């Protein structure tokens, strides 16, 4: 069982087509729009702006020669 994470409300503007995609994904995945937006932002931004250790590991893995 996971511990609930504290969340903060955040308002954003979306294009109508983006909102439509988000609504379809929400219905398809059975998740809230907020949950999907949170995951997509984390997955997308963590690559560049996340903590150093995972980024360093990805960098080093890409540099290894077989």
Secondary structure, DSSP 8 states (H G I E B T S, - for coil): ---------------HHHHHHHHHHHHHHT--HHHHHHHHHHHHHHHHHS-HHHHHHHHHHHH---
